[in-house]
Amino acid sequence: MPTDKLKWFRDAKYGLFIHWGLYAIPGGEWDGKFLPRGTEWIMKRLAIPLRDYRLLAEQFCPDAFDPYFYVRRAKQWGMKYLVFTAKHHDGFAMFDTKVSDYSVMHTPYGRDIVRQLADACAAEGLTFCVYYSQMQDWEHPDGNGNTLDYDPEKQDFSRYFYEKALPQVRELLTNYGRIGMIWFDTPYDMPIALCRELADAVRACQPDCLINGRIGYGLGDFREAADNSVPLLSRPDPWESPMTLNRTWGYSRRDDNFKSPSVVLENLTRVVGKGGNLLLNVGPDRHGRIPERSDEVLCEAGRWLEKNGESIYGTSPAPDFPYLNPWGETTYNAQTLTLYLHVKQYPPAPYRLRLLGLETPVTDVRLLTGEPLVYQQSYDPARDERRLYVTLPEKCPDADDTVVAVSLAGEISTQKL
């Protein structure tokens, strides 16, 4: 019987995205100009000539980088996989590539970052994945995106594809052990034939390696949502939502607009409740340090997951409810027939919350901590409206997210408007 190579992804629910490269050195500032978001795009957005940007490689020497700290922190934060930017749009490889000298091996640091993270993930039992920008490459004369140094009319994209992109993808999938997923990005108008060739190469190297949706043309194994976005409706097929923790993917010296732990958990429950995975990003600085506020936020969210993980891991998409719930989100476990109510806006006295549209009979309602709760399930035939009322404790058990476990008599069913 064939194995379901998507199983680990469906089970994971929560992953760590790491955007790190030469762009961490300027940290969003260049020649007195400040880039408020998207600092990993600084070369293109601030029109930095390649000859100047390349000089950053002479400064790359992250004295504080510890791959085991990254991986152990990811596990502490409750994440089940790690996606690292092996090569971003600037074309700089964070790994030992024989294809180009524009890599971490030709810096004062001179050590393979991808190798270190791959080894740490393998040792710690975390699924390791790589990001690779397959179309944009601002260093290669035939890559997409650099119109400052190269004339687009004279470019031959297929030359870049066969000289750099395809060989580097093969290196990543040959030299670093098991890769759980390769995360492509910005396919734009890349020819579909080359996208197919890239997908075929991935599957030839590692048949079980997942390909995300941004390879383009529906050739991936799952759908990638738009950045920092959640679909309006739940989806039965696997999908993922990539999100930033502040306003940028790469490190920014000035951006301290970090999401609170409560917002992180709200996004996580909203994504998971609709059947997806949350891929949440951190951007290390030039020294290889994760920003202190990122660590604080994710540690607090991780502590919540230690206590409430059963309402996230192992869950599956449920039918959409007919109304938005002002108090929060829902997740569902089809194996245990348990609906989880994630109460983020605690109701005032008499501390009752209402869920409309649940058709399946309820057999028990408790806090996730085990305390039984009073509930009432009713049906109004004149309005064809099903209601579940749950009375919560007077004192809010968890200001970030109080989880109520609703046991159901059978498979969940909801009303339609």
Number of C-alpha atoms within 10 A of each C-alpha: 3 4 7 9 14 16 10 13 23 21 15 20 27 27 26 27 25 23 24 25 29 28 27 24 23 20 23 26 18 13 8 5 9 17 19 14 18 15 27 27 19 23 22 18 11 16 14 16 14 18 10 9 17 17 12 16 21 13 14 22 18 16 11 12 17 15 19 16 14 21 27 17 17 24 20 18 23 24 24 22 25 28 24 24 25 28 25 26 25 26 24 24 27 24 24 24 20 12 15 15 13 20 24 25 18 16 17 13 16 15 17 16 22 24 18 16 23 24 16 20 23 15 11 13 14 20 22 26 27 23 22 22 22 29 25 26 22 24 21 24 20 24 27 23 19 23 14 13 16 18 11 16 7 9 15 13 19 15 14 20 18 12 15 21 24 18 17 24 23 16 17 24 23 14 13 16 14 17 20 24 25 26 23 21 20 14 19 12 9 18 14 14 9 14 20 16 12 21 18 14 17 23 15 13 15 18 11 17 20 22 20 22 21 24 27 21 14 11 18 20 19 19 20 21 19 13 11 15 14 20 15 10 12 19 18 13 12 19 24 27 23 19 24 19 23 21 19 24 23 28 30 28 16 13 16 13 11 16 17 19 21 17 17 22 22 19 20 22 26 23 27 31 28 26 25 33 26 27 23 24 23 23 27 26 25 23 14 20 17 19 16 9 16 20 15 13 19 25 18 18 22 22 14 20 19 12 11 16 14 16 25 22 20 17 26 22 21 22 18 20 19 14 12 11 17 14 16 17 23 24 27 28 22 17 10 13 16 24 22 27 25 25 24 21 16 23 17 10 10 10 14 17 20 17 19 20 21 24 19 17 16 19 12 15 23 19 18 19 13 10 10 14 16 13 19 12 18 14 15 9 8 6 7 10 15 18 16 19 15 20 17 25 15 13 9 16 14 12 12 22 25 22 22 25 24 22 19 21 13 14 15 19 16 16 17 11 9
